[in-house]
Amino acid sequence: MEQFLNLISKEMESAFEAAGYDSALGRVTVSNRPDLCEYQCNGAMAGAKRYRKAPFMIADDVAKALTEKNDGAGSNVFSKVEVVKPGFLNLDVKESFLQSYLREMSADERLGMPLPEKPEKIIIDYGGPNVAKPLHVGHLRSAVIGESVKRIARFHGEDVIGDIHLGDWGLQMGLVITELKKRMPDLPYFDPDFPGDYPREAPFTVSELEEIYPFASAKSKKDPEYYAEAMDNTRRLQEGERGLYALWQKIVGVSVADMKRNYENLDVSFDLWNGEASVHPVIPGMVRDMKESGCAHESQGALVIDVSEETDSKEIPPCIVLKSDGASLYTTTDLATIKERVEKYDPDRIIYITDKRQELHFTQVFRAARKAGLIGPETELVHIGFGTMNGKDGKPFKTREGGVMRLETLIADIDAEMLSKISTNPDIPAEEAQETSRRVALAALKYGDLSNQASKDYIFDIEKFTSFEGDTGPYILYTIVRMRSILQRYLAEEGATAPAELAPGVPASDVEKKLMMDLAGFNAMMEGAYADLAPHRVCAYIYQVSNDFNSFYHSTRILTEKDREQKESWIALLCLTERVLSRCIDVLGFSAPERM
Ligand code: ARG
């Protein structure tokens, strides 16, 4: 469906033309004085110089052209066209026009969102957890934002692949291996002459792994010999030593199983579970090509690509492809991953979602990838850098003891807070309360994050996020639950299981009209959220819709309405609002419970 605002603009543009002016002047915008009118057009002001006329004269001509339309019956689109000095056109939209737009929208499964002619192939690189290290809150934002961006793009009709891009190949693997060897030297993985098959079972649990990594990491900082051993094990692993590689597979297996459980709890899912290690075989050929083409050169023993550009306002250092000892780095695996993604999927766009502190890294990688010809000019590389999640003190979120907050602990805290609220509702049995509070808590967490522009830091405030009032996830869910319960009561009265094909009528009040105009803006909002890859726009929209629905609800006795036609029209409006909100929370990555 064409966007509502475009349809209105078209009506105005044709009036400018009919009055003898350039139709381009007829662009309509939402009113910035909602107390005076719903929409406005400032084209007469813009045209004054060109036509050497006072703006109000132009506006008068246009208003006249509109009243003369349809053999003098006037415009089908505007109920009010007011010329205000010095030359503004203040506009209200006709109830019948709004109604027919919503009817068409109701009848469309996609709520008026068109599908692209040719879907864009997009790879979204998000999550990015590191094997053997516990997930911490820093990984939360990448997962939450990435999942939503993926769902927005998918709903928009694009062909999207989500890739977790595991950190599974760096020094942390060498550290864990080193410490495992100290603790269990007799494991067959460390015997270079071990002939047979390695045991099926991993010789550790995930909690042991999570204890081992911080231990080994701390030790390596104090003990140079230990550090050297870890470096050596990393190198031997990367060179493919059989035993170490088999042990590495066990570490990855145990860690990934745990990650899958965690991401499932967050309602986050990936199409690809590739990691840095998976592109290891791509590196030698890539490096050879870079040397041969001359785009990479040696500098102090390392292999680098110059990526600075004349227009840079600050210095962008060269991108290091290989360290002086020949080892690969974070940049190396990212470059190799670009090469592999291009060869395998030929994407139109690759979107990375990480902490904004990685901005320089991605600038270097993107420029190096283009310079080395790993990617053509038609493929776009985008980095969405997000801000820090802070505690109430404005400093990065920590545990009470001052340590790094684990994601699981954070989720458990917000679940508990939610459960204590939900349990106050005596109608909800204990078991349902558990399940419901988990769902509402997830909404609280995700909405709390997504309602902020991604690049900004924000304060994680459990009390605020879990509140049933204000700009929060639970408030949105509460509104949806309210609509569903009205609908259930209506259906029970009617003795029906599903609402018949009801259609919204003309609005009976200003609050109803306001809600209808919000709904008519759905496709434009979604289009904008996709263009800007901006979940916060969806949040702002549903907050508005929820507020306007609740005003409508409080001023309207829907279920006790005697006039059948009126009642059915309200039920139809309620159903449409419910569909719009449900669609929106789905792209944000959460869902509503039965009741709360
Ligand atoms: N593992 C990295 C980290 O924890 C994030 C990976 C992001 N993706 C990428 N292609 N570099 O910081």
Boltz pocket constraint, residues with backbone or C-beta under 6 A from the ligand:
constraints:
  - pocket:
      binder: B
      contacts: [[A, 125], [A, 126], [A, 127], [A, 128], [A, 129], [A, 130], [A, 164], [A, 165], [A, 166], [A, 167], [A, 330], [A, 334], [A, 352], [A, 353], [A, 354]]
      max_distance: 6.0
